[in-house]
Amino acid sequence: MVDKICIVPYSSSPIRKGGNLPADLGAYLGPGTKINGKLHFDGPATIEGEVEGEIIAQANVTIGQQATVKGKLSAASILVHGKVLADVQAEKKIEIQPPGSVVGDIVTQSVVIGDGAILEGHVSMKKEGRVLPLRQEAKKEGVS
């Protein structure tokens, strides 16, 4: 069984440049990489290339600044610095930081959107597997 995967164009490979990959990097899809299909990750993954298809991860996924993902994304936690054009689901947290953008619906327990990041879609906040109800106090005190 393969413990780690690193897919980068040879010209930008850290190995070619004499560098070593960090031990905790997990899967890494480098800039210039284009993948079409369904990806499954058991550990952490960093995407810097283009993915058209579904990504399912059991750990954290980072979408780098140069990355574009067109397909459903599901992981424990997700950090977006690039472009995601699909629905996103995270068990724990989704964080979108500039210049990151998500065009699609989000389902998670926690959402962080940095100043300058873009979210175009609906957000459903879940806690322990169920959707939280709207607070009723706002309706009682609110405008008729």
TAPEBEL-V526615 format. One record per backbone hydrogen bond with DSSP energy under -1.0 kcal/mol. CO is the residue of the C=O (numbers start at 1). NH is the residue of the N-H. E is the energy in kcal/mol with one decimal. If there is no record, write none. Layout:
co->(CO | CO)
nh->(NH | NH)
e->(E | E)
This chain:
co->(5 | 7 | 9 | 10 | 13 | 14 | 15 | 22 | 27 | 28 | 29 | 30 | 33 | 35 | 39 | 41 | 44 | 45 | 46 | 47 | 49 | 50 | 51 | 52 | 54 | 55 | 56 | 59 | 60 | 61 | 62 | 63 | 64 | 67 | 68 | 69 | 70 | 72 | 73 | 74 | 75 | 76 | 77 | 78 | 79 | 80 | 82 | 83 | 84 | 87 | 88 | 89 | 93 | 94 | 95 | 96 | 97 | 100 | 101 | 102 | 105 | 106 | 107 | 108 | 110 | 112 | 114 | 118 | 120 | 122 | 124 | 125 | 127 | 130 | 136 | 137 | 138)
nh->(28 | 30 | 12 | 13 | 17 | 19 | 18 | 25 | 46 | 7 | 48 | 33 | 50 | 52 | 56 | 58 | 27 | 62 | 29 | 64 | 68 | 35 | 70 | 37 | 39 | 74 | 41 | 76 | 45 | 79 | 47 | 81 | 67 | 83 | 51 | 85 | 53 | 55 | 89 | 57 | 91 | 92 | 61 | 95 | 63 | 97 | 101 | 69 | 103 | 73 | 107 | 75 | 78 | 112 | 80 | 114 | 100 | 118 | 84 | 120 | 88 | 124 | 90 | 126 | 94 | 96 | 117 | 102 | 104 | 106 | 108 | 132 | 130 | 127 | 140 | 141 | 142)
e->(-1.6 | -3.5 | -1.4 | -1.2 | -1.8 | -3.0 | -1.4 | -1.4 | -2.4 | -3.5 | -3.5 | -1.8 | -3.4 | -2.8 | -2.8 | -2.3 | -2.3 | -2.6 | -2.6 | -3.3 | -1.7 | -2.6 | -3.0 | -2.0 | -3.1 | -2.6 | -2.5 | -1.7 | -2.1 | -2.5 | -3.1 | -3.2 | -1.5 | -2.4 | -2.6 | -3.4 | -1.3 | -2.7 | -2.7 | -2.6 | -2.0 | -3.3 | -2.3 | -2.9 | -3.2 | -2.8 | -2.7 | -2.6 | -2.9 | -2.1 | -1.9 | -2.1 | -2.4 | -2.4 | -3.2 | -3.3 | -2.9 | -2.2 | -2.3 | -2.8 | -3.0 | -2.7 | -2.3 | -3.3 | -2.4 | -3.0 | -2.3 | -2.2 | -1.3 | -3.2 | -2.2 | -1.6 | -1.1 | -2.3 | -1.8 | -2.5 | -1.5)
